[in-house]
């Protein structure tokens, strides 16, 4: 199995990216990694490894580049060449912590969309109080959505939860402003009917206040709403830990208390870190494309590589393709 990695994408590239790559090679002896990027920039972090191949690239897609224009004009960019390798069958999956919009464009226009999937969806696994986590989609690939898109998101998310997260008969919920069937706007009301008929375990509407308590294994919504939920969870977690830090540094007594619960606090912070689950999969494409967080460290890259490997192992894209084909022919 070959996984292509964008060595130049992310806030801490290429150092943390390559550190994560070497951790991935150490953890999984059944993968080869092709790293795409500027050889000179990566040189200080490179070391010989029989399962690592470096592909030199002369261009980099920057965070502020316009996504579609960037992938069309920067033909020798690490992200573009990585996606092209997947399309050409030179790699089985790809991982990048770079420009999210550009990666989505590269996935759509280079890797290609599964026939029958109207729009791909960005789908990370978010944390829950019990540490299990849940898959949520779409979290920003498409700001607007039709009811049929939400139905396809539900099918793709359910397949991923079962194949990759090993959840039997995953519970799929529709994000809404109430749990009653008649709640919501026209989008959610019509989507409810489609989800009720889809080949999934649909449990009905779920509310945002219940997400972190594990109300569902898969939650579907439009990209505009999903991205706001994601940013709210991120912001709340950061603010909470900032307040905790302030409380525990207020006096000698509180500092002593902090020392006593240091390991527990670290464990809580790790539980709420969704990068521990890997990156956000771009579902609906012909091959696995994983978007790691822009601020990914080596551990986050390792988990993204693990996620890509598992998706290839269990042929998630193939299962989505076959399921959509069956639904379309019914």
C-alpha positions in Angstrom: 0.0 0.0 0.0 1.3 3.4 -0.9 0.2 6.6 0.8 1.1 10.0 -0.7 1.8 12.8 1.7 2.0 16.5 1.1 5.3 17.5 2.8 4.8 21.2 2.4 1.3 21.6 3.7 0.4 22.9 7.2 1.7 25.4 9.7 4.6 23.2 10.9 5.7 21.8 7.5 8.0 20.2 6.6 9.4 19.3 10.0 6.3 17.9 11.8 5.0 16.4 8.6 8.2 14.3 8.2 8.3 13.4 11.9 4.7 12.1 11.5 5.7 10.2 8.3 8.5 8.4 10.1 6.2 7.6 13.0 3.8 6.1 10.5 6.5 4.0 8.8 7.5 2.7 12.2 3.9 1.9 13.2 2.8 0.2 10.0 5.1 -2.2 8.2 2.7 -2.7 5.4 2.8 0.8 4.0 5.1 2.8 1.7 5.0 6.6 1.8 5.7 8.9 -1.1 6.5 12.4 0.3 6.0 15.3 -2.1 7.8 18.6 -1.6 10.9 20.7 -1.9 13.9 18.4 -1.3 16.1 21.3 0.0 13.5 22.4 2.5 12.9 18.8 3.7 16.5 17.8 3.7 17.2 18.7 7.4 14.3 16.3 8.5 14.9 13.5 6.0 16.7 10.2 6.7 17.0 7.1 4.7 14.2 4.6 4.8 13.5 1.7 2.5 9.8 2.4 2.4 10.1 6.2 1.9 10.3 7.9 -1.5 10.9 11.6 -2.0 9.3 13.3 -5.0 10.7 16.8 -5.6 8.3 19.6 -6.2 9.2 23.2 -7.1 5.9 24.9 -6.0 3.8 25.1 -2.9 0.1 26.0 -2.5 0.0 28.7 0.1 -2.8 29.2 2.7 -4.1 32.3 1.1 -4.0 31.0 -2.5 -7.4 30.9 -4.3 -8.1 27.1 -4.3 -9.2 26.3 -7.9 -6.8 28.8 -9.5 -3.9 27.4 -7.4 -4.4 23.7 -8.4 -4.8 24.7 -12.1 -1.8 27.0 -12.3 0.7 25.4 -9.9 1.1 22.1 -11.7 4.3 21.3 -9.8 2.9 22.0 -6.4 3.3 19.2 -3.8 -0.5 18.9 -3.2 -1.3 18.8 -6.9 1.4 16.1 -7.7 0.2 14.1 -4.7 -3.4 14.1 -5.9 -2.2 13.3 -9.4 -0.3 10.3 -8.1 -3.5 8.9 -6.6 -5.5 9.5 -9.8 -2.8 7.7 -11.8 -2.8 4.7 -9.5 0.7 5.5 -8.2 -0.6 5.8 -4.7 -3.7 4.4 -2.9 -4.5 7.4 -0.7 -3.2 10.9 0.1 -2.8 13.1 3.2 -2.3 16.9 3.4 -2.4 19.5 6.2 -2.4 22.3 3.6 -5.0 24.7 2.2 -8.4 23.1 2.8 -10.1 24.6 -0.2 -7.2 23.6 -2.5 -7.2 20.1 -1.2 -11.0 19.8 -1.8 -10.5 21.2 -5.3 -7.7 18.8 -6.0 -9.8 15.9 -4.7 -12.7 16.9 -6.9 -11.0 17.8 -10.1 -7.9 15.5 -10.0 -8.8 12.4 -7.9 -12.4 12.6 -9.1 -15.8 12.0 -7.7 -17.5 8.7 -7.3 -20.2 8.3 -10.0 -23.6 9.0 -8.4 -22.2 11.2 -5.6 -23.6 14.7 -6.2 -21.1 16.5 -3.8 -18.2 15.2 -1.7 -18.4 16.0 2.1 -15.7 16.9 4.6 -16.0 14.5 7.5 -13.8 14.6 10.7 -14.4 12.4 13.7 -15.2 14.7 16.7 -14.8 13.9 20.4 -17.4 12.8 22.8 -17.4 12.7 26.6 -17.0 8.9 26.7 -14.0 9.1 24.3 -15.8 7.2 21.5 -16.3 10.1 19.1 -18.7 10.6 16.2 -18.4 11.3 12.5 -19.9 14.6 11.3 -20.5 15.7 7.8 -20.5 18.0 5.9 -18.2 20.4 7.8 -17.4 22.8 5.0 -16.9 21.2 1.6 -20.2 22.7 0.5 -21.9 25.7 2.2 -25.3 24.8 0.7 -26.9 21.4 0.4 -30.0 19.7 -1.0 -31.9 17.0 0.8 -30.4 14.4 -1.5 -26.9 15.5 -0.5 -27.7 14.9 3.1 -29.0 11.5 2.3 -25.8 10.6 0.5 -23.7 12.1 3.4 -25.6 9.8 5.8 -24.8 6.7 3.6 -21.1 7.6 3.3 -20.8 8.4 7.0 -22.5 5.2 8.0 -20.1 3.1 5.8 -17.1 4.9 7.2 -18.3 4.5 10.9 -18.8 0.8 10.3 -15.7 0.0 8.2 -13.1 2.3 9.8 -14.4 2.9 13.3 -15.7 -0.7 13.7 -19.2 0.4 14.9 -21.9 -2.1 14.2 -25.1 -0.7 12.8 -24.0 3.0 13.5 -26.7 5.4 14.6 -27.2 8.2 12.1 -28.8 11.5 13.2 -29.9 14.6 11.4 -28.8 17.8 13.0 -31.8 20.0 13.8 -33.3 22.5 16.2 -35.4 19.9 17.9 -35.9 16.1 18.0 -39.5 16.0 16.7 -39.9 14.8 13.1 -41.7 18.0 12.0 -39.0 20.4 13.2 -36.6 22.5 11.2 -36.5 24.2 7.8 -37.5 22.9 4.4 -34.0 21.3 4.0 -34.2 19.2 7.1 -37.9 18.3 6.8 -37.4 16.9 3.3 -34.1 15.3 4.3 -35.8 13.5 7.2 -38.0 11.6 4.7 -35.1 10.6 2.5 -33.0 9.5 5.5 -35.9 7.4 6.8 -35.7 5.4 3.5 -31.9 5.2 3.2 -30.0 1.9 3.9 -28.8 3.2 7.3 -29.8 3.1 11.0 -31.5 6.5 11.1 -32.5 7.6 14.6 -34.1 10.9 13.7 -33.3 14.5 14.5 -30.5 15.3 17.0 -29.7 18.6 18.7 -26.3 20.2 18.9 -26.3 20.3 22.7 -26.3 16.5 22.7 -23.5 15.9 20.2 -20.6 15.6 22.6 -22.6 13.2 24.8 -22.6 10.7 22.0 -26.2 11.0 20.8 -25.3 9.5 17.4 -22.3 7.8 15.7 -22.9 9.8 12.5 -24.4 13.3 12.3 -25.3 14.9 9.0 -25.9 18.6 8.1 -25.1 21.2 5.5 -21.5 22.5 5.3 -22.4 26.0 6.5 -24.0 24.7 9.7 -21.5 22.0 10.2 -18.5 24.3 9.9 -20.1 26.7 12.5 -20.6 23.7 14.9 -17.0 22.7 14.4 -15.6 26.2 15.1 -17.9 26.5 18.1 -16.6 23.2 19.6 -13.0 24.2 18.9 -13.5 27.7 20.4 -15.4 26.4 23.5 -12.7 23.8 24.2 -9.9 26.4 23.9 -11.7 28.9 26.1 -12.5 26.2 28.7 -8.8 25.2 29.0 -7.7 28.8 29.0 -10.1 29.5 32.0 -8.8 26.4 33.7 -5.2 27.6 33.3 -6.2 31.0 34.7 -7.9 29.4 37.7 -5.0 27.1 38.5 -2.4 29.8 38.3 -4.2 32.3 40.5 -2.5 31.4 43.8 0.0 29.1 45.4 -2.9 27.0 46.6 -4.4 26.6 43.1 -0.9 25.9 41.6 -0.5 23.1 44.1 -3.9 21.7 43.2 -2.9 21.9 39.5 0.2 19.9 40.2 -1.9 17.2 41.8 -4.3 16.8 38.9 -1.8 17.5 36.1 -2.1 14.1 34.5 -5.9 14.1 34.7 -6.0 17.5 33.0 -3.7 16.4 30.3 -5.9 13.3 29.7 -9.0 15.5 29.5 -7.3 17.8 26.9 -6.3 14.8 24.8 -9.8 13.4 25.0 -11.2 16.6 23.5 -8.5 16.8 20.8 -10.2 15.5 17.6 -6.8 15.2 15.8 -6.3 12.1 17.9 -9.0 10.5 15.6 -7.1 11.4 12.4 -7.9 14.0 9.9 -11.1 14.9 8.1 -11.9 12.5 5.3 -13.2 14.0 2.0 -15.9 11.4 1.4 -17.4 10.8 -2.1 -14.1 10.6 -4.0 -12.6 7.7 -6.0 -9.8 7.2 -3.4 -9.2 8.3 0.2 -8.2 12.0 0.6 -7.5 13.0 4.2 -7.3 16.6 5.3 -5.2 16.9 8.5 -5.5 20.0 10.6 -3.4 23.0 9.5 -1.6 23.1 12.9 -1.0 19.3 12.9 2.0 18.0 14.8 3.7 14.7 14.2 1.1 12.7 16.2 -1.8 14.2 14.2 0.0 13.3 10.9 0.5 9.8 12.2 -3.2 9.5 13.0 -4.1 10.8 9.5 -1.8 8.2 7.9 -3.5 5.6 10.1 -6.9 6.8 8.9 -5.9 6.7 5.2 -4.4 3.2 5.7 -7.6 1.9 7.3 -9.8 3.4 4.5 -7.7 1.6 1.9 -7.7 -1.7 3.9 -11.4 -1.8 4.1 -12.1 -0.4 0.7 -14.3 2.4 2.0 -14.5 4.2 -1.3 -15.4 1.0 -3.1 -18.2 0.2 -0.6 -19.6 3.7 -1.0 -19.5 3.3 -4.8 -21.3 0.0 -4.7 -23.9 1.2 -2.1 -24.7 4.3 -4.2 -25.0 2.2 -7.3 -27.5 -0.2 -5.6 -29.5 2.7 -4.2 -29.7 4.4 -7.7 -30.9 1.2 -9.3 -33.7 0.6 -6.8 
